[in-house]
Amino acid sequence: MEKAEIVSELKRWCRGEGLDETHALMTIVPEDVEISEVEETLETIKPLGRVRVRGRNFSARLNRRMFLCESKETVKEECSS
């Protein structure tokens, strides 16, 4: 999956879930990773503040789980590259 595809998927997903894109990030992880692991790991990135999973999906193309997360703080563009 290319960066442009990932960004497009994130924008669509945010719109569908009613999330502000400036507080959203998407993680792509192995299938056996649990929600709590994603939240705990992302919260170690202090500039994000509190992070909560707001959606999840399985990508057959990537054979991975995708989690849509919402952070308390604004996600800066340079963090999403």
HTML snippet that shows the backbone in 3Dmol.js (N, CA, C, O; Angstrom):
<script src="https://3Dmol.org/build/3Dmol-min.js"></script>
<div id="view" style="width:600px;height:400px;position:relative"></div>
<script>
const pdb = `
ATOM      1  N   MET A   1       0.845  -1.166   0.000  1.00  0.00           N
ATOM      2  CA  MET A   1       0.000   0.000   0.000  1.00  0.00           C
ATOM      3  C   MET A   1       0.897   1.237   0.000  1.00  0.00           C
ATOM      4  O   MET A   1       1.789   1.358   0.840  1.00  0.00           O
ATOM      5  N   GLU A   2       0.669   2.137  -0.920  1.00  0.00           N
ATOM      6  CA  GLU A   2       1.484   3.339  -1.027  1.00  0.00           C
ATOM      7  C   GLU A   2       0.964   4.430  -0.098  1.00  0.00           C
ATOM      8  O   GLU A   2      -0.178   4.384   0.358  1.00  0.00           O
ATOM      9  N   LYS A   3       1.816   5.404   0.172  1.00  0.00           N
ATOM     10  CA  LYS A   3       1.467   6.482   1.101  1.00  0.00           C
ATOM     11  C   LYS A   3       0.166   7.174   0.696  1.00  0.00           C
ATOM     12  O   LYS A   3      -0.684   7.440   1.545  1.00  0.00           O
ATOM     13  N   ALA A   4       0.006   7.467  -0.595  1.00  0.00           N
ATOM     14  CA  ALA A   4      -1.204   8.153  -1.065  1.00  0.00           C
ATOM     15  C   ALA A   4      -2.455   7.322  -0.780  1.00  0.00           C
ATOM     16  O   ALA A   4      -3.497   7.867  -0.418  1.00  0.00           O
ATOM     17  N   GLU A   5      -2.350   6.007  -0.945  1.00  0.00           N
ATOM     18  CA  GLU A   5      -3.479   5.122  -0.656  1.00  0.00           C
ATOM     19  C   GLU A   5      -3.811   5.123   0.833  1.00  0.00           C
ATOM     20  O   GLU A   5      -4.980   5.137   1.218  1.00  0.00           O
ATOM     21  N   ILE A   6      -2.781   5.109   1.656  1.00  0.00           N
ATOM     22  CA  ILE A   6      -2.977   5.105   3.107  1.00  0.00           C
ATOM     23  C   ILE A   6      -3.633   6.410   3.557  1.00  0.00           C
ATOM     24  O   ILE A   6      -4.564   6.392   4.362  1.00  0.00           O
ATOM     25  N   VAL A   7      -3.154   7.530   3.044  1.00  0.00           N
ATOM     26  CA  VAL A   7      -3.728   8.830   3.403  1.00  0.00           C
ATOM     27  C   VAL A   7      -5.186   8.894   2.962  1.00  0.00           C
ATOM     28  O   VAL A   7      -6.040   9.367   3.711  1.00  0.00           O
ATOM     29  N   SER A   8      -5.472   8.424   1.762  1.00  0.00           N
ATOM     30  CA  SER A   8      -6.842   8.416   1.252  1.00  0.00           C
ATOM     31  C   SER A   8      -7.749   7.542   2.118  1.00  0.00           C
ATOM     32  O   SER A   8      -8.872   7.932   2.439  1.00  0.00           O
ATOM     33  N   GLU A   9      -7.261   6.369   2.490  1.00  0.00           N
ATOM     34  CA  GLU A   9      -8.019   5.468   3.363  1.00  0.00           C
ATOM     35  C   GLU A   9      -8.286   6.128   4.712  1.00  0.00           C
ATOM     36  O   GLU A   9      -9.395   6.034   5.238  1.00  0.00           O
ATOM     37  N   LEU A  10      -7.285   6.792   5.274  1.00  0.00           N
ATOM     38  CA  LEU A  10      -7.441   7.478   6.557  1.00  0.00           C
ATOM     39  C   LEU A  10      -8.510   8.565   6.462  1.00  0.00           C
ATOM     40  O   LEU A  10      -9.357   8.678   7.348  1.00  0.00           O
ATOM     41  N   LYS A  11      -8.480   9.360   5.404  1.00  0.00           N
ATOM     42  CA  LYS A  11      -9.464  10.431   5.230  1.00  0.00           C
ATOM     43  C   LYS A  11     -10.881   9.872   5.115  1.00  0.00           C
ATOM     44  O   LYS A  11     -11.806  10.405   5.727  1.00  0.00           O
ATOM     45  N   ARG A  12     -11.058   8.807   4.340  1.00  0.00           N
ATOM     46  CA  ARG A  12     -12.387   8.184   4.194  1.00  0.00           C
ATOM     47  C   ARG A  12     -12.872   7.631   5.526  1.00  0.00           C
ATOM     48  O   ARG A  12     -14.027   7.820   5.910  1.00  0.00           O
ATOM     49  N   TRP A  13     -11.985   6.954   6.215  1.00  0.00           N
ATOM     50  CA  TRP A  13     -12.329   6.327   7.486  1.00  0.00           C
ATOM     51  C   TRP A  13     -12.712   7.387   8.520  1.00  0.00           C
ATOM     52  O   TRP A  13     -13.685   7.217   9.254  1.00  0.00           O
ATOM     53  N   CYS A  14     -11.954   8.470   8.577  1.00  0.00           N
ATOM     54  CA  CYS A  14     -12.271   9.567   9.503  1.00  0.00           C
ATOM     55  C   CYS A  14     -13.649  10.142   9.201  1.00  0.00           C
ATOM     56  O   CYS A  14     -14.443  10.393  10.108  1.00  0.00           O
ATOM     57  N   ARG A  15     -13.916  10.342   7.945  1.00  0.00           N
ATOM     58  CA  ARG A  15     -15.220  10.888   7.552  1.00  0.00           C
ATOM     59  C   ARG A  15     -16.345   9.949   7.979  1.00  0.00           C
ATOM     60  O   ARG A  15     -17.359  10.398   8.515  1.00  0.00           O
ATOM     61  N   GLY A  16     -16.172   8.660   7.746  1.00  0.00           N
ATOM     62  CA  GLY A  16     -17.184   7.674   8.116  1.00  0.00           C
ATOM     63  C   GLY A  16     -17.411   7.578   9.611  1.00  0.00           C
ATOM     64  O   GLY A  16     -18.530   7.324  10.058  1.00  0.00           O
ATOM     65  N   GLU A  17     -16.357   7.778  10.384  1.00  0.00           N
ATOM     66  CA  GLU A  17     -16.454   7.682  11.850  1.00  0.00           C
ATOM     67  C   GLU A  17     -16.711   9.039  12.507  1.00  0.00           C
ATOM     68  O   GLU A  17     -16.906   9.120  13.719  1.00  0.00           O
ATOM     69  N   GLY A  18     -16.710  10.098  11.703  1.00  0.00           N
ATOM     70  CA  GLY A  18     -16.937  11.432  12.249  1.00  0.00           C
ATOM     71  C   GLY A  18     -15.780  11.949  13.085  1.00  0.00           C
ATOM     72  O   GLY A  18     -15.989  12.699  14.038  1.00  0.00           O
ATOM     73  N   LEU A  19     -14.556  11.553  12.736  1.00  0.00           N
ATOM     74  CA  LEU A  19     -13.371  12.001  13.469  1.00  0.00           C
ATOM     75  C   LEU A  19     -12.702  13.170  12.759  1.00  0.00           C
ATOM     76  O   LEU A  19     -12.704  13.250  11.531  1.00  0.00           O
ATOM     77  N   ASP A  20     -12.141  14.060  13.534  1.00  0.00           N
ATOM     78  CA  ASP A  20     -11.350  15.168  13.013  1.00  0.00           C
ATOM     79  C   ASP A  20     -10.010  14.603  12.535  1.00  0.00           C
ATOM     80  O   ASP A  20      -9.270  14.007  13.318  1.00  0.00           O
ATOM     81  N   GLU A  21      -9.703  14.790  11.264  1.00  0.00           N
ATOM     82  CA  GLU A  21      -8.458  14.253  10.690  1.00  0.00           C
ATOM     83  C   GLU A  21      -7.211  14.737  11.414  1.00  0.00           C
ATOM     84  O   GLU A  21      -6.196  14.040  11.433  1.00  0.00           O
ATOM     85  N   THR A  22      -7.274  15.919  12.007  1.00  0.00           N
ATOM     86  CA  THR A  22      -6.092  16.463  12.674  1.00  0.00           C
ATOM     87  C   THR A  22      -5.804  15.771  14.007  1.00  0.00           C
ATOM     88  O   THR A  22      -4.769  16.014  14.627  1.00  0.00           O
ATOM     89  N   HIS A  23      -6.719  14.913  14.443  1.00  0.00           N
ATOM     90  CA  HIS A  23      -6.527  14.158  15.686  1.00  0.00           C
ATOM     91  C   HIS A  23      -6.540  12.651  15.424  1.00  0.00           C
ATOM     92  O   HIS A  23      -6.693  11.854  16.350  1.00  0.00           O
ATOM     93  N   ALA A  24      -6.380  12.272  14.166  1.00  0.00           N
ATOM     94  CA  ALA A  24      -6.502  10.861  13.800  1.00  0.00           C
ATOM     95  C   ALA A  24      -5.199  10.301  13.250  1.00  0.00           C
ATOM     96  O   ALA A  24      -4.413  11.006  12.616  1.00  0.00           O
ATOM     97  N   LEU A  25      -4.994   9.029  13.506  1.00  0.00           N
ATOM     98  CA  LEU A  25      -3.897   8.302  12.894  1.00  0.00           C
ATOM     99  C   LEU A  25      -4.324   6.858  12.691  1.00  0.00           C
ATOM    100  O   LEU A  25      -5.194   6.345  13.394  1.00  0.00           O
ATOM    101  N   MET A  26      -3.705   6.225  11.730  1.00  0.00           N
ATOM    102  CA  MET A  26      -4.017   4.839  11.421  1.00  0.00           C
ATOM    103  C   MET A  26      -2.756   4.019  11.635  1.00  0.00           C
ATOM    104  O   MET A  26      -1.667   4.395  11.203  1.00  0.00           O
ATOM    105  N   THR A  27      -2.927   2.900  12.306  1.00  0.00           N
ATOM    106  CA  THR A  27      -1.805   1.992  12.492  1.00  0.00           C
ATOM    107  C   THR A  27      -2.109   0.696  11.766  1.00  0.00           C
ATOM    108  O   THR A  27      -3.259   0.264  11.694  1.00  0.00           O
ATOM    109  N   ILE A  28      -1.076   0.086  11.235  1.00  0.00           N
ATOM    110  CA  ILE A  28      -1.195  -1.194  10.542  1.00  0.00           C
ATOM    111  C   ILE A  28      -0.306  -2.166  11.297  1.00  0.00           C
ATOM    112  O   ILE A  28       0.909  -1.985  11.372  1.00  0.00           O
ATOM    113  N   VAL A  29      -0.926  -3.200  11.857  1.00  0.00           N
ATOM    114  CA  VAL A  29      -0.218  -4.106  12.762  1.00  0.00           C
ATOM    115  C   VAL A  29      -0.553  -5.560  12.440  1.00  0.00           C
ATOM    116  O   VAL A  29      -1.530  -5.826  11.740  1.00  0.00           O
ATOM    117  N   PRO A  30       0.243  -6.499  12.938  1.00  0.00           N
ATOM    118  CA  PRO A  30      -0.083  -7.916  12.749  1.00  0.00           C
ATOM    119  C   PRO A  30      -1.459  -8.249  13.334  1.00  0.00           C
ATOM    120  O   PRO A  30      -1.946  -7.568  14.236  1.00  0.00           O
ATOM    121  N   GLU A  31      -2.060  -9.287  12.813  1.00  0.00           N
ATOM    122  CA  GLU A  31      -3.430  -9.660  13.170  1.00  0.00           C
ATOM    123  C   GLU A  31      -3.618  -9.972  14.652  1.00  0.00           C
ATOM    124  O   GLU A  31      -4.716  -9.794  15.179  1.00  0.00           O
ATOM    125  N   ASP A  32      -2.586 -10.428  15.325  1.00  0.00           N
ATOM    126  CA  ASP A  32      -2.733 -10.840  16.725  1.00  0.00           C
ATOM    127  C   ASP A  32      -2.564  -9.705  17.737  1.00  0.00           C
ATOM    128  O   ASP A  32      -2.627  -9.950  18.942  1.00  0.00           O
ATOM    129  N   VAL A  33      -2.355  -8.485  17.281  1.00  0.00           N
ATOM    130  CA  VAL A  33      -2.187  -7.346  18.182  1.00  0.00           C
ATOM    131  C   VAL A  33      -3.563  -6.882  18.668  1.00  0.00           C
ATOM    132  O   VAL A  33      -4.491  -6.715  17.877  1.00  0.00           O
ATOM    133  N   GLU A  34      -3.674  -6.680  19.974  1.00  0.00           N
ATOM    134  CA  GLU A  34      -4.936  -6.280  20.594  1.00  0.00           C
ATOM    135  C   GLU A  34      -5.046  -4.758  20.702  1.00  0.00           C
ATOM    136  O   GLU A  34      -4.046  -4.043  20.644  1.00  0.00           O
ATOM    137  N   ILE A  35      -6.273  -4.283  20.860  1.00  0.00           N
ATOM    138  CA  ILE A  35      -6.546  -2.852  20.989  1.00  0.00           C
ATOM    139  C   ILE A  35      -5.732  -2.234  22.119  1.00  0.00           C
ATOM    140  O   ILE A  35      -5.138  -1.169  21.947  1.00  0.00           O
ATOM    141  N   SER A  36      -5.703  -2.885  23.257  1.00  0.00           N
ATOM    142  CA  SER A  36      -4.984  -2.329  24.412  1.00  0.00           C
ATOM    143  C   SER A  36      -3.499  -2.132  24.107  1.00  0.00           C
ATOM    144  O   SER A  36      -2.894  -1.163  24.564  1.00  0.00           O
ATOM    145  N   GLU A  37      -2.916  -3.042  23.341  1.00  0.00           N
ATOM    146  CA  GLU A  37      -1.503  -2.912  22.970  1.00  0.00           C
ATOM    147  C   GLU A  37      -1.274  -1.689  22.090  1.00  0.00           C
ATOM    148  O   GLU A  37      -0.293  -0.964  22.257  1.00  0.00           O
ATOM    149  N   VAL A  38      -2.188  -1.470  21.155  1.00  0.00           N
ATOM    150  CA  VAL A  38      -2.077  -0.319  20.260  1.00  0.00           C
ATOM    151  C   VAL A  38      -2.171   0.972  21.071  1.00  0.00           C
ATOM    152  O   VAL A  38      -1.334   1.862  20.924  1.00  0.00           O
ATOM    153  N   GLU A  39      -3.192   1.073  21.929  1.00  0.00           N
ATOM    154  CA  GLU A  39      -3.377   2.284  22.728  1.00  0.00           C
ATOM    155  C   GLU A  39      -2.189   2.541  23.649  1.00  0.00           C
ATOM    156  O   GLU A  39      -1.686   3.662  23.720  1.00  0.00           O
ATOM    157  N   GLU A  40      -1.747   1.515  24.346  1.00  0.00           N
ATOM    158  CA  GLU A  40      -0.622   1.669  25.275  1.00  0.00           C
ATOM    159  C   GLU A  40       0.655   2.077  24.550  1.00  0.00           C
ATOM    160  O   GLU A  40       1.400   2.931  25.031  1.00  0.00           O
ATOM    161  N   THR A  41       0.906   1.474  23.409  1.00  0.00           N
ATOM    162  CA  THR A  41       2.117   1.791  22.647  1.00  0.00           C
ATOM    163  C   THR A  41       2.080   3.221  22.121  1.00  0.00           C
ATOM    164  O   THR A  41       3.063   3.952  22.241  1.00  0.00           O
ATOM    165  N   LEU A  42       0.952   3.623  21.538  1.00  0.00           N
ATOM    166  CA  LEU A  42       0.862   4.976  20.993  1.00  0.00           C
ATOM    167  C   LEU A  42       0.915   6.041  22.085  1.00  0.00           C
ATOM    168  O   LEU A  42       1.403   7.146  21.849  1.00  0.00           O
ATOM    169  N   GLU A  43       0.421   5.722  23.266  1.00  0.00           N
ATOM    170  CA  GLU A  43       0.472   6.694  24.359  1.00  0.00           C
ATOM    171  C   GLU A  43       1.891   6.931  24.867  1.00  0.00           C
ATOM    172  O   GLU A  43       2.126   7.891  25.601  1.00  0.00           O
ATOM    173  N   THR A  44       2.837   6.078  24.491  1.00  0.00           N
ATOM    174  CA  THR A  44       4.236   6.328  24.855  1.00  0.00           C
ATOM    175  C   THR A  44       4.826   7.469  24.024  1.00  0.00           C
ATOM    176  O   THR A  44       5.889   7.997  24.351  1.00  0.00           O
ATOM    177  N   ILE A  45       4.132   7.843  22.951  1.00  0.00           N
ATOM    178  CA  ILE A  45       4.537   8.996  22.137  1.00  0.00           C
ATOM    179  C   ILE A  45       3.869  10.211  22.779  1.00  0.00           C
ATOM    180  O   ILE A  45       2.733  10.553  22.449  1.00  0.00           O
ATOM    181  N   LYS A  46       4.569  10.844  23.678  1.00  0.00           N
ATOM    182  CA  LYS A  46       4.001  11.901  24.531  1.00  0.00           C
ATOM    183  C   LYS A  46       3.276  13.015  23.775  1.00  0.00           C
ATOM    184  O   LYS A  46       2.232  13.462  24.248  1.00  0.00           O
ATOM    185  N   PRO A  47       3.770  13.487  22.624  1.00  0.00           N
ATOM    186  CA  PRO A  47       3.060  14.577  21.938  1.00  0.00           C
ATOM    187  C   PRO A  47       1.635  14.211  21.487  1.00  0.00           C
ATOM    188  O   PRO A  47       0.837  15.102  21.199  1.00  0.00           O
ATOM    189  N   LEU A  48       1.311  12.916  21.425  1.00  0.00           N
ATOM    190  CA  LEU A  48      -0.042  12.515  21.019  1.00  0.00           C
ATOM    191  C   LEU A  48      -1.044  12.632  22.157  1.00  0.00           C
ATOM    192  O   LEU A  48      -2.243  12.770  21.915  1.00  0.00           O
ATOM    193  N   GLY A  49      -0.567  12.579  23.389  1.00  0.00           N
ATOM    194  CA  GLY A  49      -1.489  12.576  24.526  1.00  0.00           C
ATOM    195  C   GLY A  49      -2.233  11.251  24.594  1.00  0.00           C
ATOM    196  O   GLY A  49      -1.733  10.220  24.144  1.00  0.00           O
ATOM    197  N   ARG A  50      -3.421  11.290  25.155  1.00  0.00           N
ATOM    198  CA  ARG A  50      -4.240  10.077  25.268  1.00  0.00           C
ATOM    199  C   ARG A  50      -4.669   9.615  23.877  1.00  0.00           C
ATOM    200  O   ARG A  50      -5.082  10.424  23.045  1.00  0.00           O
ATOM    201  N   VAL A  51      -4.571   8.324  23.636  1.00  0.00           N
ATOM    202  CA  VAL A  51      -4.936   7.754  22.337  1.00  0.00           C
ATOM    203  C   VAL A  51      -5.955   6.645  22.554  1.00  0.00           C
ATOM    204  O   VAL A  51      -5.789   5.798  23.432  1.00  0.00           O
ATOM    205  N   ARG A  52      -7.019   6.657  21.741  1.00  0.00           N
ATOM    206  CA  ARG A  52      -8.041   5.620  21.810  1.00  0.00           C
ATOM    207  C   ARG A  52      -8.317   5.081  20.411  1.00  0.00           C
ATOM    208  O   ARG A  52      -8.367   5.837  19.440  1.00  0.00           O
ATOM    209  N   VAL A  53      -8.494   3.772  20.321  1.00  0.00           N
ATOM    210  CA  VAL A  53      -8.874   3.144  19.056  1.00  0.00           C
ATOM    211  C   VAL A  53     -10.350   3.444  18.820  1.00  0.00           C
ATOM    212  O   VAL A  53     -11.179   3.224  19.704  1.00  0.00           O
ATOM    213  N   ARG A  54     -10.678   3.941  17.639  1.00  0.00           N
ATOM    214  CA  ARG A  54     -12.056   4.279  17.279  1.00  0.00           C
ATOM    215  C   ARG A  54     -12.626   3.369  16.200  1.00  0.00           C
ATOM    216  O   ARG A  54     -13.826   3.396  15.927  1.00  0.00           O
ATOM    217  N   GLY A  55     -11.763   2.563  15.588  1.00  0.00           N
ATOM    218  CA  GLY A  55     -12.234   1.637  14.568  1.00  0.00           C
ATOM    219  C   GLY A  55     -11.148   0.636  14.233  1.00  0.00           C
ATOM    220  O   GLY A  55      -9.961   0.888  14.441  1.00  0.00           O
ATOM    221  N   ARG A  56     -11.571  -0.502  13.711  1.00  0.00           N
ATOM    222  CA  ARG A  56     -10.586  -1.496  13.275  1.00  0.00           C
ATOM    223  C   ARG A  56     -11.127  -2.208  12.054  1.00  0.00           C
ATOM    224  O   ARG A  56     -12.335  -2.303  11.837  1.00  0.00           O
ATOM    225  N   ASN A  57     -10.188  -2.706  11.262  1.00  0.00           N
ATOM    226  CA  ASN A  57     -10.529  -3.353  10.011  1.00  0.00           C
ATOM    227  C   ASN A  57      -9.400  -4.317   9.670  1.00  0.00           C
ATOM    228  O   ASN A  57      -8.272  -4.148  10.134  1.00  0.00           O
ATOM    229  N   PHE A  58      -9.699  -5.313   8.871  1.00  0.00           N
ATOM    230  CA  PHE A  58      -8.662  -6.229   8.409  1.00  0.00           C
ATOM    231  C   PHE A  58      -8.405  -5.975   6.937  1.00  0.00           C
ATOM    232  O   PHE A  58      -9.340  -5.906   6.140  1.00  0.00           O
ATOM    233  N   SER A  59      -7.139  -5.838   6.579  1.00  0.00           N
ATOM    234  CA  SER A  59      -6.748  -5.663   5.184  1.00  0.00           C
ATOM    235  C   SER A  59      -6.222  -6.994   4.658  1.00  0.00           C
ATOM    236  O   SER A  59      -5.142  -7.444   5.042  1.00  0.00           O
ATOM    237  N   ALA A  60      -6.994  -7.612   3.781  1.00  0.00           N
ATOM    238  CA  ALA A  60      -6.556  -8.871   3.179  1.00  0.00           C
ATOM    239  C   ALA A  60      -5.329  -8.633   2.302  1.00  0.00           C
ATOM    240  O   ALA A  60      -4.443  -9.482   2.205  1.00  0.00           O
ATOM    241  N   ARG A  61      -5.297  -7.479   1.675  1.00  0.00           N
ATOM    242  CA  ARG A  61      -4.171  -7.138   0.798  1.00  0.00           C
ATOM    243  C   ARG A  61      -2.856  -7.099   1.575  1.00  0.00           C
ATOM    244  O   ARG A  61      -1.824  -7.558   1.086  1.00  0.00           O
ATOM    245  N   LEU A  62      -2.902  -6.547   2.789  1.00  0.00           N
ATOM    246  CA  LEU A  62      -1.702  -6.443   3.619  1.00  0.00           C
ATOM    247  C   LEU A  62      -1.559  -7.607   4.587  1.00  0.00           C
ATOM    248  O   LEU A  62      -0.497  -7.807   5.178  1.00  0.00           O
ATOM    249  N   ASN A  63      -2.633  -8.374   4.746  1.00  0.00           N
ATOM    250  CA  ASN A  63      -2.695  -9.439   5.745  1.00  0.00           C
ATOM    251  C   ASN A  63      -2.370  -8.880   7.135  1.00  0.00           C
ATOM    252  O   ASN A  63      -1.627  -9.480   7.911  1.00  0.00           O
ATOM    253  N   ARG A  64      -2.944  -7.726   7.416  1.00  0.00           N
ATOM    254  CA  ARG A  64      -2.712  -7.008   8.668  1.00  0.00           C
ATOM    255  C   ARG A  64      -4.023  -6.367   9.132  1.00  0.00           C
ATOM    256  O   ARG A  64      -4.955  -6.173   8.352  1.00  0.00           O
ATOM    257  N   ARG A  65      -4.061  -6.048  10.425  1.00  0.00           N
ATOM    258  CA  ARG A  65      -5.168  -5.275  10.977  1.00  0.00           C
ATOM    259  C   ARG A  65      -4.830  -3.797  10.870  1.00  0.00           C
ATOM    260  O   ARG A  65      -3.678  -3.392  11.022  1.00  0.00           O
ATOM    261  N   MET A  66      -5.852  -3.005  10.607  1.00  0.00           N
ATOM    262  CA  MET A  66      -5.698  -1.557  10.587  1.00  0.00           C
ATOM    263  C   MET A  66      -6.561  -0.993  11.707  1.00  0.00           C
ATOM    264  O   MET A  66      -7.730  -1.353  11.843  1.00  0.00           O
ATOM    265  N   PHE A  67      -5.979  -0.113  12.502  1.00  0.00           N
ATOM    266  CA  PHE A  67      -6.703   0.530  13.588  1.00  0.00           C
ATOM    267  C   PHE A  67      -6.771   2.026  13.322  1.00  0.00           C
ATOM    268  O   PHE A  67      -5.759   2.660  13.023  1.00  0.00           O
ATOM    269  N   LEU A  68      -7.972   2.587  13.432  1.00  0.00           N
ATOM    270  CA  LEU A  68      -8.149   4.030  13.366  1.00  0.00           C
ATOM    271  C   LEU A  68      -8.121   4.534  14.796  1.00  0.00           C
ATOM    272  O   LEU A  68      -8.926   4.112  15.627  1.00  0.00           O
ATOM    273  N   CYS A  69      -7.200   5.431  15.081  1.00  0.00           N
ATOM    274  CA  CYS A  69      -7.014   5.931  16.444  1.00  0.00           C
ATOM    275  C   CYS A  69      -7.252   7.430  16.490  1.00  0.00           C
ATOM    276  O   CYS A  69      -7.017   8.150  15.520  1.00  0.00           O
ATOM    277  N   GLU A  70      -7.727   7.880  17.650  1.00  0.00           N
ATOM    278  CA  GLU A  70      -7.936   9.302  17.889  1.00  0.00           C
ATOM    279  C   GLU A  70      -7.031   9.735  19.036  1.00  0.00           C
ATOM    280  O   GLU A  70      -7.012   9.113  20.098  1.00  0.00           O
ATOM    281  N   SER A  71      -6.286  10.804  18.806  1.00  0.00           N
ATOM    282  CA  SER A  71      -5.397  11.320  19.850  1.00  0.00           C
ATOM    283  C   SER A  71      -5.976  12.605  20.430  1.00  0.00           C
ATOM    284  O   SER A  71      -6.677  13.353  19.749  1.00  0.00           O
ATOM    285  N   LYS A  72      -5.672  12.840  21.687  1.00  0.00           N
ATOM    286  CA  LYS A  72      -6.133  14.066  22.348  1.00  0.00           C
ATOM    287  C   LYS A  72      -5.491  15.288  21.701  1.00  0.00           C
ATOM    288  O   LYS A  72      -6.142  16.315  21.508  1.00  0.00           O
ATOM    289  N   GLU A  73      -4.227  15.168  21.375  1.00  0.00           N
ATOM    290  CA  GLU A  73      -3.485  16.281  20.779  1.00  0.00           C
ATOM    291  C   GLU A  73      -3.524  16.196  19.252  1.00  0.00           C
ATOM    292  O   GLU A  73      -3.800  15.141  18.680  1.00  0.00           O
ATOM    293  N   THR A  74      -3.247  17.312  18.618  1.00  0.00           N
ATOM    294  CA  THR A  74      -3.216  17.372  17.161  1.00  0.00           C
ATOM    295  C   THR A  74      -2.044  16.550  16.627  1.00  0.00           C
ATOM    296  O   THR A  74      -0.931  16.616  17.148  1.00  0.00           O
ATOM    297  N   VAL A  75      -2.318  15.778  15.582  1.00  0.00           N
ATOM    298  CA  VAL A  75      -1.269  15.004  14.913  1.00  0.00           C
ATOM    299  C   VAL A  75      -0.683  15.910  13.839  1.00  0.00           C
ATOM    300  O   VAL A  75      -1.377  16.301  12.901  1.00  0.00           O
ATOM    301  N   LYS A  76       0.579  16.238  13.978  1.00  0.00           N
ATOM    302  CA  LYS A  76       1.227  17.112  13.002  1.00  0.00           C
ATOM    303  C   LYS A  76       1.601  16.304  11.775  1.00  0.00           C
ATOM    304  O   LYS A  76       1.920  15.119  11.871  1.00  0.00           O
ATOM    305  N   GLU A  77       1.559  16.948  10.630  1.00  0.00           N
ATOM    306  CA  GLU A  77       1.812  16.258   9.370  1.00  0.00           C
ATOM    307  C   GLU A  77       3.160  15.569   9.341  1.00  0.00           C
ATOM    308  O   GLU A  77       3.268  14.469   8.799  1.00  0.00           O
ATOM    309  N   GLU A  78       4.191  16.178   9.906  1.00  0.00           N
ATOM    310  CA  GLU A  78       5.508  15.538   9.876  1.00  0.00           C
ATOM    311  C   GLU A  78       5.524  14.253  10.687  1.00  0.00           C
ATOM    312  O   GLU A  78       6.394  13.409  10.472  1.00  0.00           O
ATOM    313  N   CYS A  79       4.586  14.079  11.617  1.00  0.00           N
ATOM    314  CA  CYS A  79       4.499  12.839  12.397  1.00  0.00           C
ATOM    315  C   CYS A  79       3.867  11.723  11.581  1.00  0.00           C
ATOM    316  O   CYS A  79       4.073  10.543  11.867  1.00  0.00           O
ATOM    317  N   SER A  80       3.102  12.094  10.568  1.00  0.00           N
ATOM    318  CA  SER A  80       2.364  11.085   9.821  1.00  0.00           C
ATOM    319  C   SER A  80       3.111  10.583   8.600  1.00  0.00           C
ATOM    320  O   SER A  80       2.591   9.735   7.875  1.00  0.00           O
ATOM    321  N   SER A  81       4.299  11.073   8.351  1.00  0.00           N
ATOM    322  CA  SER A  81       5.069  10.658   7.170  1.00  0.00           C
ATOM    323  C   SER A  81       5.776   9.350   7.409  1.00  0.00           C
ATOM    324  O   SER A  81       6.469   8.852   6.522  1.00  0.00           O
TER     325      SER A  81
END
`;
const viewer = $3Dmol.createViewer("view");
viewer.addModel(pdb, "pdb");
viewer.setStyle({}, {cartoon: {color: "spectrum"}});
viewer.zoomTo();
viewer.render();
</script>
